[in-house]
Amino acid sequence: MSDFYTACIVRFAFINRRVMTVLLLTLLLIASVGCGAKVAQYPEDHERYLRIDKAVESLRQAYVKKDSSAMAALMVPMDQLEQLQREAENDFETFQSIALEFRVERIMIEGDDIDVYVHWQGLWKKDPDDPGQRQRGHTRLQWVGTKAVLLRGVQGDSPFGMKRRHSSTEAPVPTKK
């Protein structure tokens, strides 16, 4: 009986190893398929965040490329934004090159209202030999919309209007008497 008992244990161990191998391979296959196919839990919200991110980047690119019409297309027609548009156009005339980076710190959404808090830094040069004017700050870009996202206000340290900011910080040139 001991030979029969030993043969059964060996056969059971062999079958058990094959079953375990198949189970492990099946689990690995399921895990790899499950991890690779992430689906957004709230697809409408995800799409809205992508539209907001695209709008912020479009505003930055329009300013860097000195494209007034592209900036205007992203804005709700309001007096405050018309002033911002004029200040941006003054920057376009004053500075030959503008380099601006945005880093979104947070996005807050309440209904149609969207607040995007941005840390920005940039370099404004009047000509290629100019070392340039480096500035940085924090601003709140106020947007509105769900399907189409438009800028309705800017609060804080605005990166737009650097000519005005630069002229107010320049010291007057002393005159000789």
C-alpha positions in Angstrom: 0.0 0.0 0.0 2.9 2.3 0.6 3.9 2.2 -3.1 0.3 3.0 -4.2 0.2 5.8 -1.7 3.6 7.3 -2.9 2.4 7.0 -6.5 -0.8 8.9 -5.7 1.0 11.7 -4.0 3.5 12.1 -6.9 0.7 12.1 -9.4 -1.3 14.6 -7.3 1.7 16.9 -7.0 2.3 16.8 -10.8 -1.4 17.6 -11.5 -1.4 20.2 -8.8 1.7 21.9 -10.3 0.1 22.0 -13.8 -3.1 23.4 -12.4 -1.2 26.0 -10.4 0.8 27.0 -13.5 -2.4 27.4 -15.6 -4.0 29.4 -12.8 -1.0 31.7 -12.4 -0.8 32.3 -16.2 -4.6 33.0 -16.3 -4.3 35.5 -13.4 -1.3 37.3 -15.0 -3.3 37.6 -18.3 -6.3 39.0 -16.5 -4.2 41.5 -14.5 -2.3 42.7 -17.6 -5.5 43.2 -19.6 -7.3 44.9 -16.7 -4.5 47.3 -16.0 -4.0 48.4 -19.6 -7.6 49.3 -20.3 -8.3 52.1 -17.8 -11.6 53.8 -18.4 -12.4 57.2 -17.0 -15.0 56.8 -14.3 -16.7 60.1 -15.2 -16.0 60.6 -18.9 -18.0 63.9 -19.2 -16.0 65.5 -16.4 -12.7 64.2 -17.9 -13.6 65.7 -21.3 -14.4 69.0 -19.6 -11.0 69.1 -17.8 -9.3 68.4 -21.1 -11.2 71.3 -22.8 -10.2 73.6 -19.9 -6.6 72.5 -20.2 -6.7 73.1 -23.9 -8.2 76.6 -23.5 -5.5 77.6 -21.0 -2.8 76.3 -23.3 -4.4 78.0 -26.3 -4.4 81.4 -24.4 -0.7 81.0 -23.6 0.2 80.0 -27.2 -1.8 82.9 -28.7 0.0 85.4 -26.4 3.5 83.9 -27.2 2.8 83.8 -30.9 1.4 87.4 -30.7 -1.9 86.3 -32.2 -4.5 88.9 -31.2 -7.4 87.3 -33.0 -6.7 83.9 -31.4 -6.7 85.6 -28.0 -9.9 87.4 -28.7 -11.6 84.2 -29.8 -11.0 82.7 -26.3 -12.5 85.6 -24.5 -16.1 86.7 -23.6 -16.6 90.2 -25.0 -16.3 92.4 -21.8 -14.7 95.8 -20.9 -12.2 94.2 -18.6 -11.1 91.7 -21.3 -10.9 94.5 -23.9 -8.4 96.2 -21.6 -6.5 93.0 -21.3 -6.5 92.6 -25.1 -5.1 96.2 -25.5 -2.4 95.5 -23.0 -1.4 92.3 -24.8 -1.3 94.1 -28.1 1.0 96.7 -26.5 3.2 93.9 -25.5 3.2 92.5 -29.0 4.4 95.9 -30.3 7.0 96.5 -27.6 8.6 93.1 -27.3 10.2 91.2 -30.2 10.0 87.8 -28.4 7.9 86.6 -25.5 8.5 83.3 -23.7 5.7 82.4 -21.2 5.2 79.2 -19.2 2.0 78.3 -17.3 1.8 75.7 -14.5 -1.7 75.0 -13.5 -1.9 74.6 -9.7 -5.6 73.8 -9.4 -8.9 74.0 -11.2 -12.2 74.7 -9.4 -15.5 74.2 -11.1 -18.9 75.4 -9.8 -21.6 75.0 -12.4 -20.6 76.9 -15.5 -17.9 78.9 -13.6 -14.3 77.7 -13.8 -11.4 79.1 -11.8 -7.9 78.0 -13.0 -5.1 79.0 -10.6 -1.9 79.4 -12.6 1.7 80.0 -11.6 3.5 81.6 -14.6 6.9 82.8 -15.5 8.2 84.5 -18.6 10.9 86.4 -20.4 10.1 89.4 -22.5 12.8 90.7 -24.9 12.7 94.0 -26.9 15.4 92.7 -29.3 17.7 89.7 -29.7 20.6 91.4 -27.8 18.3 92.5 -24.9 18.9 90.3 -21.8 15.1 90.6 -21.3 12.8 91.2 -18.5 12.0 88.1 -16.4 8.8 88.1 -14.4 6.7 85.5 -12.6 3.5 85.5 -10.6 0.3 83.8 -9.7 -3.0 84.5 -11.4 -6.6 83.3 -11.4 -8.0 82.8 -14.9 -11.8 82.9 -14.7 -13.5 80.9 -17.4 -17.1 80.1 -18.2 -18.7 77.3 -20.1 -19.2 73.6 -20.3 -18.8 72.6 -24.0 -17.1 75.9 -25.1 -14.7 77.4 -22.5 -14.2 81.1 -22.7 -12.1 83.5 -20.5 -14.3 86.0 -18.6 -11.7 87.5 -16.2 -8.2 87.6 -14.9 -7.2 88.4 -11.3 -3.8 88.5 -9.6 -0.5 89.0 -11.3 -1.4 89.0 -14.9 1.3 88.0 -17.4 -0.4 90.2 -20.0 0.5 93.9 -20.0 4.2 93.6 -19.3 4.9 96.9 -21.1 2.7 98.7 -18.6 4.3 96.8 -15.7 7.8 97.5 -17.1 7.2 101.2 -17.6 5.9 101.6 -14.0 9.0 100.0 -12.5 11.6 101.9 -14.6 13.3 104.6 -12.8 13.1 108.0 -14.5 16.4 109.1 -16.2 17.9 112.0 -14.2 18.4 115.2 -16.1 21.5 117.4 -15.9 21.1 121.0 -14.7 
